[in-house]
């Protein structure tokens, strides 16, 4: 059965965030921050969402927030992780 290009690309490029990569990006963060973030990651994985932002502390006028971005299951950027 022939595959569509989109099927092949989806299967070959999407790798959900693993617990290991999550632990690496969240190293030094509090247990509370890790819990908030992990709930968002697992919800996105369960829903099949490939690209999303995990918000630990929202941005405000005084603070740029604490977050990380995920694209196709790979963590691509973050702001102030490990901060107090």
C-alpha positions as CSV (number, residue, x, y, z in Angstrom):
1,X,0.0,0.0,0.0
2,X,1.5,3.3,-1.0
3,X,2.1,5.9,1.7
4,X,1.4,9.6,1.4
5,X,4.3,11.9,2.0
6,X,2.6,13.4,5.0
7,X,2.2,10.0,6.6
8,X,5.9,9.2,6.2
9,X,7.0,12.6,7.4
10,X,4.8,12.4,10.5
11,X,6.0,9.0,11.4
12,X,9.7,9.7,10.8
13,X,10.0,13.1,12.4
14,X,7.7,13.1,15.4
15,X,9.2,11.9,18.6
16,X,7.2,12.9,21.7
17,X,9.1,14.6,24.6
18,X,10.6,11.8,26.7
19,X,11.0,11.8,30.4
20,X,14.8,12.0,29.9
21,X,14.7,15.1,27.7
22,X,12.1,16.6,30.1
23,X,14.3,16.0,33.1
24,X,17.3,17.6,31.2
25,X,15.4,20.8,30.4
26,X,13.9,21.0,33.8
27,X,17.1,20.4,35.7
28,X,17.3,22.7,38.7
29,X,13.6,23.5,38.7
30,X,11.4,23.0,41.7
31,X,9.2,19.9,42.0
32,X,6.1,22.1,41.7
33,X,7.4,23.6,38.4
34,X,8.2,20.2,37.1
35,X,4.7,18.9,38.0
36,X,3.1,21.9,36.2
37,X,5.2,21.4,33.1
38,X,4.9,17.6,33.0
39,X,1.1,17.8,33.1
40,X,1.1,20.0,30.0
41,X,3.6,17.8,28.2
42,X,1.6,14.6,28.8
43,X,-1.7,16.3,27.8
44,X,-0.1,17.5,24.5
45,X,1.3,14.0,23.8
46,X,-2.1,12.4,24.5
47,X,-3.8,14.8,22.2
48,X,-1.2,14.3,19.5
49,X,-0.1,17.9,19.5
50,X,3.3,18.2,17.9
51,X,4.3,21.8,18.5
52,X,3.4,23.7,21.7
53,X,4.6,26.0,24.5
54,X,4.7,24.7,28.0
55,X,4.0,27.7,30.3
56,X,5.2,27.3,33.9
57,X,4.8,31.0,34.9
58,X,3.0,33.3,32.4
59,X,4.6,36.4,31.0
60,X,3.7,39.7,32.7
61,X,4.8,43.3,32.4
62,X,7.4,42.8,35.1
63,X,8.6,39.3,34.1
64,X,9.3,37.5,30.8
65,X,7.8,34.3,32.2
66,X,9.1,30.8,32.5
67,X,8.4,28.4,29.6
68,X,9.8,26.1,27.0
69,X,8.8,25.5,23.4
70,X,8.4,22.1,21.7
71,X,8.4,21.6,18.0
72,X,7.8,18.1,16.5
73,X,8.5,16.6,20.0
74,X,11.9,18.4,20.3
75,X,12.5,21.1,22.9
76,X,13.7,24.1,20.8
77,X,13.8,27.0,23.2
78,X,13.2,28.1,26.8
79,X,13.0,31.1,29.1
80,X,14.3,31.3,32.7
81,X,14.2,27.5,33.5
82,X,15.7,26.8,36.9
83,X,14.8,30.2,38.1
84,X,13.3,30.8,41.5
